[in-house]
């Protein structure tokens, strides 16, 4: 699976687990909701800084957003 798709799936999982809408997460990060949507769909190349901002906003470790084994999406 493409790393952008892995990141997007994990982003969506942790966002929903936190009970946040795309708009609410976007507000926390200071970005547009469409940016969150594009990341979740794997259509956005993210920088390491963006990865860090997402992790901070969702209160998860950055590595959890890159877990391609599906472990982070269980539970």
C-alpha positions in Angstrom: 0.0 0.0 0.0 1.2 3.5 -0.8 2.5 5.4 2.3 0.0 8.2 1.6 -2.8 5.7 1.8 -1.5 4.2 5.0 -1.1 7.7 6.5 -4.6 8.6 5.3 -6.3 5.5 6.7 -4.5 6.0 10.1 -5.4 9.7 10.1 -9.1 8.9 9.5 -9.0 6.1 12.2 -7.5 8.3 14.9 -9.7 11.3 14.0 -12.9 9.2 14.2 -11.6 7.5 17.4 -11.1 11.0 18.9 -14.7 11.9 17.9 -13.6 14.7 15.6 -15.0 15.7 12.3 -12.7 16.7 9.5 -13.7 20.3 10.1 -12.9 20.1 13.8 -9.5 18.6 13.2 -8.8 21.2 10.5 -9.6 23.9 13.1 -7.2 22.4 15.6 -4.5 22.4 13.0 -5.3 25.8 11.4 -5.8 24.3 8.0 -8.8 23.9 5.6 -11.1 20.9 5.9 -10.3 20.0 2.3 -6.7 19.5 3.2 -7.7 17.0 5.9 -9.9 15.2 3.3 -7.1 15.1 0.7 -4.8 13.6 3.3 -7.3 11.0 4.3 -7.8 10.0 0.7 -4.1 9.6 0.2 -4.0 12.4 -2.3 -1.7 14.8 -0.4 2.0 14.5 0.1 2.6 15.6 3.7 5.8 17.1 5.1 7.3 15.8 8.3 6.1 19.0 10.0 2.5 18.3 8.9 2.8 14.7 10.2 3.9 16.2 13.5 1.0 18.7 13.6 -1.5 15.9 12.8 -0.1 13.7 15.6 -0.2 16.6 18.1 -3.7 17.5 17.2 -4.8 13.9 17.6 -2.6 13.2 20.7 -0.9 10.2 19.1 2.7 9.4 18.3 3.8 10.3 14.8 4.8 6.7 14.2 1.2 5.5 14.7 0.2 7.5 11.6 2.7 5.5 9.5 1.9 2.1 10.8 1.3 0.0 7.7 0.5 -3.2 9.6 -3.0 -2.1 10.5 -2.2 -2.5 14.2 -3.0 1.1 15.0 -6.4 0.7 13.3 -7.4 -2.2 15.6 -9.3 -1.6 18.8 
